[in-house]
Each structure stands twice: as C-alpha cells, then as structure tokens.
Amino acid sequence: MQLETLKIFCDVVRWSSFSRGAAENGISQSSASQAVQQLEGRLGVKLIDRSKRPLVLTPQGKVYHDGCKELVERYLELEARVKAVAEEDTVVGTVVVSAIYSVGLHDMSGYVKRFEERYPGASVRLEYLHPRRVLERVTSGEAELGILSYPRKWPDLNVITWREEPMVLVVHPSHRFAARESVSVAELSGEPFVGFDADLSIRRAIDRFLRHHDVQIDVALEFDNIENIKRAVEIPSGIAILPQPSLLQEVRAGTLVAIPIESPDPAIRLTRPLAIIHRRHDNLDRAGARFLELLTSEELTSEETLSTRPGKQLASSST
C-alpha cells in the first residue's frame, strides 16, 4: 500500500470532497475516488458514506482516518528531516518566523544567533505580531513558522508543543510582597492589577485561575503586550501575573521582583503553553526544517537567553 494513497484519503476527508482532495494532490477527481475505493477493497469495508453531502466517514472510516492521519503527518515530518540531514552543507535562505511579542526578543535572539553561527548561509527574520496575525501569516504561507500561546487545533496547520512557562506574580521592589518567598493566590484580592487586554487568551487563562480561587482584583491598566505591563509595574501602577522567562532581565537588574504564586490545590498550576505552528501540507525547506529542529531539540544557556542581540527582525507591535 502506497503512502500517497493514504495521503489522498486523508485529504479527501479533510476537505469532505473528492474534488478538493484530488486538487490537493494534483490528480483528477476520478483518480482520488479510485484510490479510496482501493483502500475500501483491501479492507473489505466502506470508509466514506458517499450518499451524504458533505461526505462523512463511516465508523470504520473514522478509526482508519485517525490512524492514517498520524502516520502521514509523521512520515512527512520524517521526510523533511532526512532531506535536511542529507543536504546539511547547503542550508541557505531566510526563515521567516512570526511570533507573539511576549515570547521575547531576548529569548528568540539566542536561538537566532546559534542558528546563524551554525549555518552561515542562512538567516532568520523575526516578526512580532498579535496572535491573530501570527496565525494569518503562517496560514497564508508568508511565514514558515509561527510561535503562539494557548494553541488550538487547526485543519491546515501542524501544532507542535514547545514548552510550558510558569506564571509568576510580578511586583515593584518596594511592594510589601517583594521580600516574600511566595504569595498565596488569596492574598491578591483587592490589589491594583496591570493586566492583558480582555480579548487575549493569556488574560482569559489568568481570569479563570483567579475565579477558581474566588479572588477579586482591581484592574487598573490593560495592555496588549508584556513589555508595557512590565513598564507599568516598574512605575509602579500595580502588580501583574506574567510568564517567568519574560522577566529574566528585569529580575537580574533589580527593577522587578518575581514571586511564585501558591494555590491551595497543588493540581491547579498557572502556566502558559507555547507551540510552534507551520502549514500541514507544505514541506519546510532545509533552513526552516533546521530552525524548527533547533527550537524543539535544544535549550539555551542562561547567557544566551539574557543576550540583548535582537537579530534580524521586522518592526511590529502587539503581544
């Protein structure tokens, strides 16, 4: 059984259409239909109910599709990695990476520096955007890779779990919590709070965490990015809850204090999940595949993380 046939089947299911699945693979509609019929003949069951529009999977088809989908995706990723290894000496070109601003210049620049030292003929262009724009840029193919928080499942994108960042309380050094080893979530009630804009996923996650513990806060200011929140806390205009890695420079300089938040329920932890996304059916070029491998397989040293080298980037705004 050829892997191409499995991919045709998965694409027909993804689009709920033989014609669109065929177009995805550069073949005729009748060829796509014959490919699915061959699978059904081999298995002795119907995989797709052709009497319904749009097409729907039979119970057997759903089981088969779930397994085939994972197999095809893993093969395409493996194929891209093998090609990259085989042609390692010719890694050239520019990798465009769209990231939410709160991933941070200081974090990403360490990866960019390591990548460009390893592959002198290649470069990375970073652009920091609102989460919605990150998704748009990757979906349209204008960016090869995207980095965002609180990922969902998208039919046309591969979503690769990157890391979970602990969220901590952030205060000015003069604040009454500044000398504490930790602060219970209940103690945050009534504190003036500098938060994210209400439409951002990170704000909704923080609000859910506080509501779960019956904590009421007084939101004094709202911003769409971490840098403005940090500046507001430095004034100080209130306290904040932010991802711990985004505070390394300020904590080191003594302008902010990061404090763990204690929950009465140890199972309830406040973290920010980050993921890397790229288009599902487009093989990454060698430079893109190599940068993705670097991000997912290597950790930065503390010196690299705290480096202020911004790398090549596009001017932008937002979180």
Summary of the structure (lengths in Angstrom):
residues: 319
radius of gyration: 23.6
end to end distance: 46.3
largest distance: 73.7
contacts: 996
relative contact order: 0.17
helix: 45%
strand: 24%
